């Protein structure tokens, strides 16, 4: 079951010793409708009024949703992690309940916004778990804010668009292709100004086209222990994820004679959207 496998792997990566019990407790809590929410609100950073939620307690773990996502899109994963962690979940610029400002979306800016928000909320060091497009931000945090980032969990992630299959790079999502999908419906439900949907989609499209990737040398400089997770039927090519693993130190393995700081996991029968509650987001190219 992809959810259970993901939960166990993530919990193990962030140094919790009772993964099986936590997974079982999370399943029970989810089934019973138990809320893990401790606090929610807004934090002002760089001109942005960013929405956040804090769930659970103990070691802090920042969650960064995927493109067009939001905090609810994490589904049971957030509930599971909050059984043993203090989960700080953000909604990035233009996503969920965070306003879409009159400026282009910029990955560097969004990275700085998250780091500033973490510090403003009073955290000196956190683990960071990014999914899909927000892995771009998670990895950048590892490069720019090494003292802030203790560990990284990278889910279906990349540091350059070369990781996607060519067909994806050739067909970025548009208002037309997103019509009727979960992304469109949840934007209408959560956005402060739902009428900006077409503007937001255009800004996401431009941000992707403008992104040239992070330099490989800078990705190599990341010191935080990192766990890479991706599905066997993911949007990111497996060859690319293996390359990223090697860039982060996976090329130093000697058949178990030399322990690795970083880890990689491939989940079977798992698509790009299996990591969220959007198992079937709708018809997209």
C-alpha positions as CSV (number, residue, x, y, z in Angstrom):
1,X,0.0,0.0,0.0
2,X,1.7,3.2,-1.1
3,X,0.5,5.3,1.8
4,X,1.8,2.9,4.4
5,X,5.2,2.6,2.6
6,X,5.5,6.3,2.2
7,X,4.7,7.0,5.9
8,X,7.2,4.3,7.1
9,X,10.0,5.6,4.9
10,X,9.5,9.2,5.8
11,X,9.3,8.5,9.5
12,X,12.4,6.4,9.4
13,X,14.2,9.2,7.5
14,X,13.5,11.7,10.2
15,X,14.8,9.5,12.9
16,X,11.7,8.2,14.7
17,X,12.2,4.7,16.1
18,X,8.6,3.5,16.3
19,X,7.5,3.7,12.7
20,X,5.0,0.8,12.6
21,X,3.2,2.0,15.7
22,X,3.0,5.5,14.4
23,X,1.6,4.4,11.1
24,X,-1.1,2.3,12.8
25,X,-1.9,5.2,15.1
26,X,-2.2,7.6,12.2
27,X,-4.5,5.2,10.4
28,X,-6.7,4.9,13.4
29,X,-6.7,8.7,14.0
30,X,-7.6,9.4,10.3
31,X,-10.5,6.8,10.4
32,X,-11.8,8.4,13.6
33,X,-11.6,11.9,12.2
34,X,-9.2,13.1,14.9
35,X,-7.7,16.5,14.2
36,X,-4.0,17.0,14.8
37,X,-4.2,20.8,14.2
38,X,-2.5,22.8,17.0
39,X,-2.3,26.3,15.4
40,X,-3.1,28.0,12.1
41,X,-2.7,31.5,10.8
42,X,-0.6,33.8,8.6
43,X,3.0,35.0,8.8
44,X,4.2,38.1,6.9
45,X,7.4,37.6,4.9
46,X,8.7,39.6,2.0
47,X,5.4,41.3,1.3
48,X,3.6,38.0,1.4
49,X,0.8,37.0,3.8
50,X,1.6,33.3,3.9
51,X,-0.8,30.8,5.4
52,X,0.5,28.0,7.6
53,X,-0.7,25.3,9.9
54,X,1.1,23.5,12.8
55,X,0.1,20.0,13.6
56,X,1.4,17.7,16.3
57,X,4.5,18.2,18.5
58,X,8.2,17.2,19.0
59,X,10.9,17.6,16.3
60,X,9.8,20.2,13.7
61,X,9.2,19.1,10.1
62,X,8.3,21.6,7.3
63,X,5.9,20.3,4.6
64,X,6.0,21.9,1.1
65,X,3.1,20.8,-1.2
66,X,3.4,20.4,-4.9
67,X,2.5,22.8,-7.7
68,X,-1.2,23.8,-7.7
69,X,-1.4,22.0,-4.3
70,X,-2.3,23.1,-0.8
71,X,-2.1,21.8,2.8
72,X,-5.2,19.5,2.5
73,X,-3.7,17.8,-0.5
74,X,-1.2,16.0,1.8
75,X,-4.2,13.9,3.1
76,X,-3.3,11.1,5.5
77,X,0.5,11.7,5.2
78,X,0.2,14.9,7.3
79,X,-1.9,13.1,9.9
80,X,0.6,10.3,10.1
81,X,3.6,12.6,10.5
82,X,1.9,14.7,13.2
83,X,1.7,11.6,15.4
84,X,5.4,12.1,16.2
85,X,6.5,15.4,14.7
86,X,5.7,19.0,14.9
87,X,4.6,19.5,11.3
88,X,4.7,23.1,10.0
89,X,2.8,23.1,6.7
90,X,2.9,26.1,4.4
91,X,0.8,27.2,1.4
92,X,3.1,29.0,-1.0
93,X,2.5,32.2,-3.0
94,X,-0.8,31.9,-5.0
95,X,-1.5,28.4,-3.6
96,X,-4.4,27.6,-1.2
97,X,-5.1,30.4,1.2
98,X,-2.0,32.4,0.4
99,X,-2.6,35.4,-1.8
100,X,-1.5,35.6,-5.4
101,X,0.5,38.8,-5.5
102,X,0.9,41.1,-8.5
103,X,4.4,39.8,-9.3
104,X,5.8,36.9,-11.2
105,X,6.3,33.6,-9.3
106,X,10.0,33.1,-8.7
107,X,11.5,29.9,-7.1
108,X,14.3,31.9,-5.4
109,X,11.8,34.3,-3.9
110,X,9.6,31.4,-2.7
111,X,12.6,29.7,-1.1
112,X,13.5,32.9,0.8
113,X,9.8,33.3,1.8
114,X,9.7,29.8,3.3
115,X,13.0,30.2,5.2
116,X,12.0,33.6,6.5
117,X,8.6,32.2,7.6
118,X,10.3,29.3,9.5
119,X,12.5,31.7,11.3
120,X,9.7,34.1,12.1
121,X,7.7,31.3,13.6
122,X,10.6,30.7,16.0
123,X,12.3,27.6,14.6
124,X,16.1,27.5,14.5
125,X,16.4,24.2,12.7
126,X,13.9,22.0,10.9
127,X,13.7,19.0,8.6
128,X,12.2,19.8,5.2
129,X,9.9,17.6,3.2
130,X,9.1,18.8,-0.4
131,X,6.9,17.2,-3.0
132,X,6.9,17.6,-6.8
133,X,7.7,21.1,-7.9
134,X,8.3,22.3,-4.3
135,X,11.3,20.0,-4.2
136,X,12.9,22.8,-6.2
137,X,12.4,24.9,-3.1
138,X,13.4,22.2,-0.6
139,X,16.7,21.6,-2.4
140,X,17.4,25.3,-2.7
141,X,16.8,25.7,1.1
142,X,19.5,23.0,1.6
143,X,21.9,25.0,-0.5
144,X,21.1,28.5,0.8
145,X,20.2,27.8,4.4
146,X,22.4,24.9,5.6
147,X,22.2,25.9,9.2
148,X,18.4,25.9,9.1
149,X,17.9,22.6,7.3
150,X,18.7,19.5,9.4
151,X,17.4,16.8,7.0
152,X,15.7,16.7,3.6
153,X,13.0,14.4,2.3
154,X,12.6,14.8,-1.5
155,X,9.4,13.2,-3.0
156,X,9.1,13.0,-6.8
157,X,11.5,15.8,-7.1
158,X,14.0,17.6,-9.4
159,X,16.4,20.4,-9.5
160,X,15.9,21.0,-13.2
161,X,13.1,20.4,-15.7
162,X,15.2,17.8,-17.5
163,X,13.9,15.4,-14.9
164,X,10.4,15.3,-16.4
165,X,9.5,13.1,-19.4
166,X,9.8,15.1,-22.7
167,X,6.0,14.9,-23.2
168,X,5.4,16.7,-19.9
169,X,7.9,19.5,-20.8
170,X,6.2,19.8,-24.2
171,X,2.7,20.1,-22.7
172,X,2.6,22.4,-19.7
173,X,-0.8,22.6,-18.0
174,X,-3.1,25.3,-19.2
175,X,-6.5,26.6,-18.1
176,X,-8.1,24.4,-20.7
177,X,-6.3,21.2,-19.7
178,X,-6.9,21.9,-16.0
179,X,-10.7,22.4,-16.5
180,X,-12.6,20.1,-14.3
181,X,-9.6,18.8,-12.4
182,X,-9.1,18.6,-8.7
183,X,-6.6,21.4,-8.9
184,X,-9.2,23.8,-10.4
185,X,-11.9,22.8,-7.9
186,X,-9.7,23.1,-4.9
187,X,-8.4,26.5,-6.0
188,X,-12.0,27.7,-6.2
189,X,-12.6,26.3,-2.7
190,X,-9.6,27.7,-0.9
191,X,-8.2,30.7,-2.8
192,X,-8.8,34.1,-1.3
193,X,-9.7,35.4,-4.8
194,X,-10.9,32.5,-7.0
195,X,-11.4,34.8,-10.0
196,X,-7.5,34.9,-10.4
197,X,-7.4,31.2,-11.5
198,X,-6.5,31.9,-15.1
199,X,-3.9,34.5,-14.0
200,X,-2.4,32.1,-11.5
201,X,-2.2,29.3,-14.1
202,X,-0.4,31.6,-16.5
203,X,2.1,32.6,-13.8
204,X,2.8,29.0,-13.0
205,X,3.4,28.3,-16.7
206,X,5.8,31.2,-17.0
207,X,7.6,30.3,-13.8
208,X,8.2,26.8,-15.2
209,X,9.4,28.1,-18.6
210,X,11.7,30.6,-16.9
211,X,13.3,28.0,-14.5
212,X,16.8,27.1,-15.7
213,X,17.5,24.7,-12.9
214,X,19.8,24.9,-10.0
215,X,23.5,24.4,-10.8
216,X,24.7,20.8,-10.2
217,X,27.7,22.1,-8.2
218,X,25.3,23.8,-5.8
219,X,23.1,20.7,-5.4
220,X,26.3,18.7,-4.6
221,X,27.0,21.2,-1.8
222,X,24.0,20.2,0.2
223,X,25.1,18.7,3.5
224,X,21.8,17.7,5.0
225,X,21.1,14.0,5.0
226,X,18.6,13.4,2.2
227,X,16.0,10.7,1.4
228,X,14.7,10.6,-2.2
229,X,11.3,8.9,-2.7
230,X,9.7,8.4,-6.1
231,X,7.2,6.1,-7.7
232,X,7.8,3.5,-10.4
233,X,5.1,5.3,-12.5
234,X,6.1,8.8,-11.6
235,X,6.2,12.0,-13.7
236,X,10.0,12.2,-13.0
237,X,12.2,9.8,-14.9
238,X,13.8,7.2,-12.8
239,X,17.1,7.7,-14.5
240,X,17.0,11.3,-13.4
241,X,16.3,10.4,-9.8
242,X,19.2,8.0,-9.8
243,X,21.4,10.8,-11.1
244,X,20.2,13.1,-8.4
245,X,20.9,10.4,-5.8
246,X,24.5,10.2,-7.1
247,X,24.9,14.0,-7.1
248,X,23.9,14.0,-3.4
249,X,26.5,11.3,-2.6
250,X,25.0,8.1,-3.8
251,X,27.9,7.5,-6.1
252,X,30.2,6.8,-3.1
253,X,28.6,3.5,-2.3
254,X,30.8,0.3,-2.2
255,X,28.2,-2.4,-1.8
256,X,27.6,-1.7,1.8
257,X,31.2,-1.5,2.8
258,X,30.9,2.3,2.9
259,X,27.7,3.5,4.6
260,X,25.7,6.2,2.8
261,X,24.4,9.3,4.5
262,X,21.6,9.7,1.9
263,X,18.9,7.2,0.9
264,X,16.7,6.4,-2.1
265,X,13.4,4.5,-2.2
266,X,11.3,3.5,-5.3
267,X,7.7,2.7,-4.4
268,X,6.0,0.0,-6.6
269,X,2.7,0.6,-8.3
270,X,2.9,4.3,-7.4
271,X,2.2,7.3,-9.7
272,X,3.1,10.9,-9.2
273,X,-0.2,11.6,-7.5
274,X,-0.2,8.6,-5.2
275,X,1.7,10.8,-2.7
276,X,-1.3,13.1,-2.2
277,X,-5.0,12.6,-1.6
278,X,-5.3,13.4,-5.3
279,X,-4.9,9.8,-6.4
280,X,-6.9,10.7,-9.5
281,X,-6.6,14.5,-10.0
282,X,-8.6,14.5,-13.3
283,X,-7.8,14.4,-16.9
284,X,-4.4,16.0,-17.7
285,X,-2.1,15.4,-20.6
